[in-house]
Amino acid sequence: METVVLNLETVNLTDEQFYHLCQANQTWNLERNQKGELLIMPPVGGNTGKQEANLIVKVGVWNEQTQLGEVFSSSTIFRLPKGGYRSPDVAWIKRERWEALSAEEREKFPPLCPDFVIELRSRTDSLTSLREKMREYLASGLRLGWLINPQQQQVEIYRLNSDVEIINLPATLSGEDVLPRFVLHLT
């Protein structure tokens, strides 16, 4: 099953209406891209779900030790400053930025871009669509992002104000200055 894209040009959903649409359809994984298209994402299979969970645990353990921010799963939708409502597989936000949000902003779709994201390509994900998603994050202020592509055994590293770096079969990835002392072992 592939992602279903609905063109909503004739329907102008407000932020509040999109929030209520998602609440009324909680069994669906919904996103909106910068163009305003509604994306209905298929569920992932067991292997991808397991890999996503492992990634969240690893970032979560690092964050528990450092207390530098907050970690989010793919169930969290972020309202990106440059448009779009996106759900990364793993997201991390610096604590000060999270605490600057109001209680209502934290409860609904946080109106910011995470500092760090991981997108793990599943068998049903279009690489073109995932790259578009990563560019949306960058346009909205993402500092570091990893697009992990098991099918091609590559990782694409996205950094603010830098070209995309593609690495074949890396053994480890560094959190650089965004996630200090974080190292993800991929082997």
C-alpha angles and dihedrals in degrees: 000000000000132000113281114224119201118194107223099179091127093047117063104201113196120219089257093049092050090049091052091046089056092046091050092050103040094153089065125077101226129184135165123214127215089269090061095247115148112234121202106199120207119233117261125243127250098270094050092044090052092049091049091050091050091051092051091049093051094049089042094053091049090049092048089055096045101032089209100134150328130294124215135193129222089270089075118090117204121204100223118218093231093047136282136081110242138180114202118199089239126010135181129191127191109251096240092055092048093048091050089066121092120247090255092050090052092048096051126035106321108239098227143073117254117248090229134022139177121204114191112200112229124198090263096048120105110228090214091055093047091051089050089051091051090051089052089054091050092049088054096051107275109168099195133005136174123205103195111201111188092176092064095026091236139123122210113207117207119196131177111264094002138100118260113268117212118201125188117220099340115191092208141011125210125223086216114195092329095064101021115214092001114137122178114206110210100182 
